[in-house]
Amino acid sequence: MHLPPLNSDVDPARAPLVAVTGATGFIGRHLVAALVQSGWRVRLLLRREPSGAEWRQSTPEVVAGSLDNEAALARLVEGADAVIHLAGLIKAARRADFFAVNEEGVARIAQATQRLSPGAHFLLVSSLAAREPSLSDYAASKRAGEAAALNAMGVRTTVLRPPAVYGAGDRETLRFFQVARWPRVPLLGGPDARAALIHVRDVARLIVTLVASTPQGQVLAAADGQPAGYRWDELLGAAARAVGNPTPRFVQAPQGLLRGVAWVGDVARLGGSAAMLNSQKLRELRHADWGVSPAELARPAGWSPQFDIDTGFADAVAWYRSAGWLPG
């Protein structure tokens, strides 16, 4: 797929069109900016009109609707050169809720794309958790969504599995930086556990690079320059340095305490509340291998990670402080 060069004289109306879901989320906001900068026309599926300074430079076309609205999905994908499906559910009270969005929602938009724009590149942003579907309902639903996309679009599909994504605007990884300020920093995983990471701007650039390439029905994983991942003490040590705590004392988090917190989350789920930390999420966090192997690693031509763990964490902390989410 050929994209016009940046700042070219090509009529914007003739630029390639990409349809995007999940644009108002953490990754989505960075992705839309990267797509516009790369020369794409952008069409978004949104429940409401976008607001905020980050949208003023992009002026995307907006289709009002959601993943359960067949007519809106048809308007979204018709005539698109590419479709990036980023929307998903990361916490839910019931297993069925995960599958309704992360499998059935994928199936609906992929089938609409196959019907109305069969030559489009369908790029599904999944999760590295999908590699281990037995760990949680979330992981199982993401794996099922991958199968739904590949079943509908075949070789026109690319599945990208990001690991933990961090950076400006993310409230989930903010918790690690808050903990890293403590004199005694608890480690959630064992001494040999490893987890890959990637900065949000790097993963946005990666998605843009992949969607402009020829699809081959691949399932790929994202990572920074250390795809084998980081030990928990390396990860939280880098977070501690970023927040100005250069000599933290690491302690293994008490397993009884973790199980107790997870149990509270389990009870909340039984009551219909979508708790982020529960027994299933704890299994994900404590899984020993969230590294990325060379066989699954996405390294397309023209892309390489710009942030390592220290520069990336410093960038994230600077944003958190400017937003008032962390003390200066």
Buried (B, 14 or more C-beta within 10 A) or exposed (E): EEBBEEEEEEEEEEBBBBBBBBBBBBBBBBBBBBBBBBBBBBBBBBEEEBEEEBBEEBEBEBBEBBBEBEEBBBBBBBEBBBBBBBBBBBBBBEBEBBBBBBBBBBBBBBBBBBEBBEEBBBBBBBBBBBBBBEBBBBBBBBBBBBBBBBBBBBEBBBBBBBBBBBBBBBEEBBEBBBBBBBEEBBBBBEEEBBBBBBBBBBBBBBBBBBBBBEBEEBBBBBBBEBBEBBBBBBBBBBBBBBBEBEEBEEEEBEEEEBEEBBEEBBEBBEEEEBBEBBBBBBBBBBBEBBBBEEEBBBBEEEBEBBBBBEEBBBBBBEBBBEEEBBEE
